[in-house]
């Protein structure tokens, strides 16, 4: 069903996203701590430089979190397609090939791919649950943040990074045993 996906090889690596986040955080602090900075544009909607800096850092947390969660989705989908294309013989790969026969490249991330990782890929239900909750946060970000987020916890880049890293490490561990 469907044609083969041509991979772009432009997926982002979690560690690269973390370095980028760290660099931008330092840049924001440098910008707002610079004695000779022109804050007219940056502070006009805020009462203080501290408030403007806080808002800028909050937006950075959101955008870095979005990048990390997009990287996780890419990792899951690339893994899925590679398992299908390479016809691996482990139980997870066989289940993914069967899913691909039915859904093609349109397998659902949360309901199908993550569920297969939980049932056949030996990733703990707690990690899968954490990823699903983080994806609620991603949906909230992607759709304009217009509703009150009820994701079970507050998310920041560190939290998203930890959840994402746990899943990718679990996927890598399975890869090394299968």
N, C-alpha and C positions, 0 to 999 in steps of 0.2 A: 504494500500500500504506500503510495507516494514515492517520491524520488529521494535519492541519497542527499543528505545535507552536506554542503561544502563548508568545511570548517574554516573560520577566518584566522585562527590562531592569535586573535587579539584579546582573548579572555584576560581578565585582570587576576593577578595572584593576590591572595589575602595579605601576605607580608608586604607587597608593594603598596597596597592600599593603606596599610598601617603606617608605613614610612611617609607616604603622601599626607596622611592625616596629621602626623606628628610635625611635619614641615610646615603645613598650613597653620597649625595651632601656634607654633613659634612665630610665624609671620604675623598673625593677628596680634599677639602680645607685643611684638616689636612695633607694629604700626601704632597701636594705641599708647604705648609707653614712650614713643619718640617725642621728645620735648618740642621739636620743631614741626610736628605733623600738622596738617591742615585737616581738622576734624569737622569742618562745616557740613560736608555731605554725610559723613558717617554718624554724626550725632544729632542732626536736626530733628529727628523723630523721637529722641530720647532726652531724658533730663540730665544725664551725666555721661561722661566717658565710660565709666564702669558699666553702666547699663547698656551702652552701645556695644562695648566689647563683649559683654555677656550674650547679647542677642546674636552677634556675629559668630561666637563660639557655638551657640546652640544650633544655628543653621549648619555650621560645619559638622557637628555631630550627626545631624540628620542626613546630610549629603554623603558623608563617609559611611554611615550605616547602610544607606541605600546601595552604595557601590559594593559593599561587602556582601549584602544579600543577593545582589545581582550576580556577583562572582560565584556564590554558592549555587544558585540556579544553573549557571553556565556549567559548573563542574558536574552537577548531577545529570544535566542533559547531554553533555559531551560523553560522560561515562556510559550513559544509556545507549547512545548511538554507537559508540565504539564496541560495546558488548554485542550489539546486534550485528554490526558490520563484520566483526572479527569472529563471530560464531563461537564464542567461548563456551566451554562445556560445564562450568560450575552451575549449581542450582539457580543462583541469582540471574546469571546470563540467560539461561534457558527460559526462565520466567519473563525476562525482559524481551526476549525474542518473540515469545507468545503474545505479549502485550503489543509489540510492534506490529505483529501480523494483523491484529485487530484495529489498533489505533494509528498505526504509522508513526509519523513524527509528532503527532498531536497528543501524546500521552500526558495526562494531567500530573503536574508536579506533586501536589500535596496528597491527593487521593490515590494515586497509582504508583508513582516512582518512589516517593518516601515510604509508602506502605510496603513496597517490595523490599526496600532496604531494611525495614524493620523486621519483616517476616523471613526473608531469605539471606539477607546480608549481614546478619549478626550485629547490627547497630542497635544499641539499647533503646527501648521505648522512651526513656527519659530524654535522650538526645533528640529523637524524632519529635517529641512533644515540644521541646525547647525551640527547635527549628520552626515548627508550625506556628508557635506563638510569635516568633520573630517575624514570620511572614505576614502575620496580621499587622504588625507595625509597618512592614514594607508596603502593604496595600494602603494603609492609612496615609503614608507619605506619598505614594504614587498617585493617589486620587484626590490630593489637595487638602488633606487634613480637615475636612469640613465636619466630621463627626467626632464625638467624644471617644477617644481611644480607650478600649477596655481589653488590653492584651495580657493582663495578669501581673505585669510588672512594668516598671519604668525602663525604657530602653535608651541607651547611649551607645556610642561607638564601641566602648570596651565590652559591654554586654553582648552586643551583636557579634563582635569579633570572636569572643569566647565560644559562643554558640556555633558560629560558622566553622571555627577551627576544630571543634569537637567532631562535627559531622565529617569534615574533610579528612581528619585523621582516622576516623572510623572507616571511611571509604578506602583510604590508603592501606590500612591494616588488612582489610578484607582482600584487597587486590594482591597483597603479598602472600596470602594464604591460599588463594583460589587458583 
